[in-house]
Amino acid sequence: MTILIKNGSVVSPQGVTNADVLIDGETIAALIAPGDTSLGSDLAATADRVIDATGKYVIPGGIDAHTHMELPFGGTAASDSFETGTRAAAWGGTTTIIDFAVQPQGTRVQDGLAAWHEKARGNCHIDYGFHQIIGGVDDDSLKAMDELVDEGITSFKLFMAYPGVFYSDDGQILRAMQTAAANGSMIMMHEENGIAIDVLVQQ
């Protein structure tokens, strides 16, 4: 399906310009200056749908790179499901989310990712991807990091808080960072002194 968005003010990293936007399927195929006939004399006549954006901004969809859909934590769970959360995101102009797949300590990283794929599959109104939380850094999870990069998971989150749930010590963090450096992925760090915080909470 082709869509032509005509007469709008297109917002891009270079600024705002008057342009028509040609969309083919899920791809922006061309930005065309008003009156430009290089792609055909009458695109509006051949497009499957034409949207008149006169007096409006045409803005690329937003990417929310930090979401928690259905995240269980501390006996509760995030209130948004992939269905409700992505529906709300779409209404707000967000067209992609990157959620956090969870590997609880004592489980396989791959099983955590599979569980999040299952939650999202067929339930999203927009595009989605995953960061992978590594809840337990060991030889198996470090190997899994390499495997998941090949599957498109290129960012991994570690925690310096929540002992017994997600906590990684300095040695584990170092090993994960070395693995990420070797496979080209990125480490995201929830950085705080979880052990000291637990002492203060007890006090």
N, C-alpha and C positions, 0 to 999 in steps of 0.2 A: 504494500500500500504506500502510495506517495502522498505527502501532505505539503502544501505550500502555504507558508505564513507570510502574508503580504503587508507592506506599508507600516511595519513596526520599527521601533527604535531598538536595535539589537545591542545588548550589553555584552561586552567581551573584555578580556584583560587589557586590550588596547584602548578601551573607552566605549562610547556610545556612537553608533553609526546607523544611518537609515539604510536598511537592507531587507531583502526578502530571504526567507530561509526555506530551502528545499530539503525535506526529510524523506528518505527512502527506507521503509521498514523501521528499524530502530537506529538508523544512522543518519546523521546530519550530512547530506550529500553535497550541499553547496550554500554559500552565502552570496547573494546576487544583488548588485546595485540596482536600484529602481530604474527600469527602462532597459537594462542589459538584456540583449537577445542572444548572447553567445551560447546558451543552452537550449535555444528554441525560441521561436518568436512569441509563443503564447503558452507559457508554463501553466497558467491558471486553467487553460482549457484541457490540458492533458493530465493534471494532477487529480488523484482520486478525491481529495478533499482540499478546499481552500479556506483558510482562516484569515479574516481581515483584522489586522492588529493596529489599525489607524489610531493614533493617540495613546498607544500602549507600549510598554517595554516588553521586549522578548528576552527572557533571562534563562541561561542554562540551568538545568536542574541542580539542586544542591546535593552535596555528599555529606552525610553525617557519619563521621569516621569513628564514633564512640557511642554505641548503643548497647542496651542490655534488655533484650527481649526474653521473657520467661526465665530470667536468671534466678536460680534458687540460692538463697544465702541466709544463714543464721536462722533457719526455721521459717523464713518468709520467701516470697518470690516476687520478682518484678511484675507489676500489674499488667503491662502490655504484652500481648501475644504477638507473634509475627504478623498475624492477620490484622489486629487492631492497630498495632504500632505503625505498620507500613501504610495502612490506609490513612491514618492521621498525617504521616509524613508526606504522602502524595498530595493531600489537600494543602499542605504548607509549602509545597514547591520542592521538597526533597525527593530526589529520584533514585538515590542509592544510599544504603546503610552498610556499615561494616560493624557487625555484631561480634560478641566475644564467645567463642566456643570454649567449653570448660573441661579441663582434665582434673577431676578431684584426685587428691593424693591416694595412691594405692590402686589406681586404674590406668588403663592404657590411653595414651594421647589419642590414638586413632579412634578409639571407642567414644571418647568425648566429642571429637569432631563429627563422627557419624550420628551421634545423638542430636547435635545441633542441625545437621543437614536434614534430619528427619523432622524436626520441629518446623523448619522453614519451608521445606519442599511443598509446593502447591498452595502455600498459605500467604505468599507475599504479593503485594500490589506493585512493588517496585523492585529494582535490582538490589542484590545483596552480596556481601562477601563476609569473610570471617578473619578476625585475629584469633590466635589460639592461646588460651591461658595454659601455662605449664604449671600444674599444681604440685608436681613432684619431680625435681630434676635428678635423674639417674641415667645410667647407660642407655636404657631403653628409650627414655623420652628424648635424649640427645640424638639418638639415631632417628627417632620419629621426626625431629625437626628437619633433618635432611630430606626425609621422604615427603613431608608435607610441602616443602618448598616446591618440589616437582609437581605437586597437585594445586599450586596456586596460593598456598598460605604462606605469606612472606613476612608476617609480623607475629611476634610471640610476647606474651605478657608474663612478667614475673612479679612476685610480691615479696616485700620486706616486712609484711605484717601478717596477722592471722595464723600464728603457729598451729599446726595440726590440721590446717585447712589448705592454705596456699603457700605458706612461708618457705622461702629459700634462704639459706645462709650464704655468706660471702663466697665460699668455695663453690657452691652450686651456681651462684650467679656468674662467677668467673668462667666456669665451664660452659654455661649456656651462651655467654657472650663470645667465647672463643668459637663455639659451634656456629653462631650467627655470622661471625666475621668470615668464617670459611665458606659458608653457603650463600652469603650475600643477603641474608634476611635482616630484620630489624628487631631489636629488643625494646619493649615498652616496659617501664619500671614503675610499679606502685611503691614509691620510696618513702619509707618512714621507719622509725626504729620500733618495730612491733614488739620486741622483747621488753624494751624499757617501758613502752606504753602499757603492757600487761602488768608490770610491776606497779605503775602509778594507778592503774584501775583498781588493783587489789588494795592499795593503800587508801 
